[in-house]
């Protein structure tokens, strides 16, 4: 029996001739032995081997509605010398696959969902098929990050010219997803008829003018986002109401009766009265100007106030001189101030 030294012969690894000459010598066992040689030529024949893909797992398995898909490229090989397998495919219609394995195409709205197809490489005798699934993702509308910060009530006096009402932000759900090859650009717009309000393209709503009592009432505002996806742009709308609430500043009613002077060592107690036309909660305050400096009542030991409007002054002789009392009352939107000259002697 003739046996090879190894179980397998690699045809492609044999350099030069694919023929092997084997000389067989036969010798008898007689006392005067005789022998003879004969030559055998062994022809090594190639066996067709299966071609195979080398990067099928790298094929991008996601595509997006009306965004160009591209994969460069499906690759394969064949162990057999001289074989150059060809590539064919079974679809889908939107996907172009060249004979070299380049994959390109733009899926449409009707292609949304799973797209399954078969790639086939063939060396003419053996076919190798591989099923490939590409999910075509739908374009999704852009979304606001939050609308809860939009004010519902606008109280007159609380808002000034160019003051920002809200700074909105948003995102596009498609941007940043796995293997997304596009870049959806989002535009912001506002549909409104509010004379005192304006907006900017970066999402800011602001006071064009300070709202006044003549603007009292409710206005409906529609804010919109839209992406620029070709042939399938998506939009988001959000509607809300802005209500302007009329407001008037509180006014003092008896400051004209507040004394202009007192003697050191005496005690002055005076109840300041004021009225808020809207019956809003108010805050009363008093500051004292001495020369070029201004002090709160909490910084001075000889004067105090409370939120009922009671002003108590008990100066000593070292407090003599001219002062400026600044009375203020605020409803948190409007602040009314009045000054009185006051002398301690």
Secondary structure as GFF3:
##gff-version 3
##sequence-region A 1 345
A	DSSP	three_ten_helix	11	13	.	.	.	ID=ss1
A	DSSP	beta_strand	19	27	.	.	.	ID=ss2
A	DSSP	beta_strand	35	43	.	.	.	ID=ss3
A	DSSP	beta_strand	52	53	.	.	.	ID=ss4
A	DSSP	three_ten_helix	56	58	.	.	.	ID=ss5
A	DSSP	beta_strand	62	64	.	.	.	ID=ss6
A	DSSP	beta_strand	68	71	.	.	.	ID=ss7
A	DSSP	beta_strand	76	77	.	.	.	ID=ss8
A	DSSP	beta_strand	86	89	.	.	.	ID=ss9
A	DSSP	beta_strand	95	97	.	.	.	ID=ss10
A	DSSP	beta_strand	103	106	.	.	.	ID=ss11
A	DSSP	three_ten_helix	109	111	.	.	.	ID=ss12
A	DSSP	beta_strand	113	122	.	.	.	ID=ss13
A	DSSP	beta_strand	127	137	.	.	.	ID=ss14
A	DSSP	beta_strand	143	144	.	.	.	ID=ss15
A	DSSP	beta_strand	153	155	.	.	.	ID=ss16
A	DSSP	beta_strand	164	167	.	.	.	ID=ss17
A	DSSP	beta_strand	170	171	.	.	.	ID=ss18
A	DSSP	beta_strand	186	191	.	.	.	ID=ss19
A	DSSP	beta_strand	197	199	.	.	.	ID=ss20
A	DSSP	beta_strand	204	207	.	.	.	ID=ss21
A	DSSP	three_ten_helix	213	215	.	.	.	ID=ss22
A	DSSP	beta_strand	217	227	.	.	.	ID=ss23
A	DSSP	beta_strand	235	245	.	.	.	ID=ss24
A	DSSP	beta_strand	251	252	.	.	.	ID=ss25
A	DSSP	three_ten_helix	255	257	.	.	.	ID=ss26
A	DSSP	beta_strand	261	262	.	.	.	ID=ss27
A	DSSP	beta_strand	268	271	.	.	.	ID=ss28
A	DSSP	beta_strand	274	275	.	.	.	ID=ss29
A	DSSP	beta_strand	283	290	.	.	.	ID=ss30
A	DSSP	beta_strand	293	296	.	.	.	ID=ss31
A	DSSP	three_ten_helix	297	299	.	.	.	ID=ss32
A	DSSP	beta_strand	303	305	.	.	.	ID=ss33
A	DSSP	beta_strand	310	313	.	.	.	ID=ss34
A	DSSP	three_ten_helix	317	319	.	.	.	ID=ss35
A	DSSP	beta_strand	321	330	.	.	.	ID=ss36
A	DSSP	beta_strand	335	344	.	.	.	ID=ss37
###
